[in-house]
Amino acid sequence: MKFEDFAVKKMLVETHEPDHLTDREKQLIGLAVSTTRGCIACSGARIRRAIESGIPQEAVVQAIDVASAVNAGVTTAIALQGIQKEGLYFTCTGACTV
């Protein structure tokens, strides 16, 4: 079975059709999502398509860095909410290591 056999392929094509976002914006959003979701095949294809569409390598790297930072921020926020939910309190001076 191929990816093209699944309904999601049609959905991806349809969501790329409207012109409310530029192709560059769509490529970078797709890249950010695929890298944070952990799909190696999707990430590689997104990186290749971004470069082929004229997005400079530096912009691709920055998009990945932004996605990584946002993902790290979400991870930290979720951990802090878990700490608060459990009634735990951490006190750190300088760099906090557990």
BELCORLIN-V657776 format. One record per residue. RES is the residue in one letter. D_FIRST is the distance of its C-alpha to the first C-alpha in whole Angstrom. Layout:
# BELCORLIN-V657776
res,d_first
RES,D_FIRST
RES,D_FIRST
This chain:
# BELCORLIN-V657776
res,d_first
M,0
K,4
F,7
E,8
D,7
F,9
A,12
V,14
K,13
K,15
M,18
L,18
V,19
E,21
T,23
H,23
E,25
P,29
D,31
H,33
L,32
T,32
D,29
R,30
E,30
K,27
Q,26
L,28
I,27
G,23
L,24
A,27
V,24
S,21
T,24
T,25
R,22
G,22
C,18
I,19
A,16
C,17
S,20
G,20
A,19
R,21
I,24
R,23
R,23
A,26
I,28
E,27
S,28
G,32
I,32
P,34
Q,33
E,36
A,34
V,31
V,33
Q,35
A,32
I,30
D,34
V,34
A,31
S,32
A,36
V,35
N,32
A,35
G,37
V,35
T,35
T,39
A,39
I,37
A,39
L,43
Q,42
G,41
I,44
Q,46
K,45
E,46
G,49
L,49
Y,51
F,51
T,53
C,53
T,55
G,53
A,50
C,49
T,47
V,46
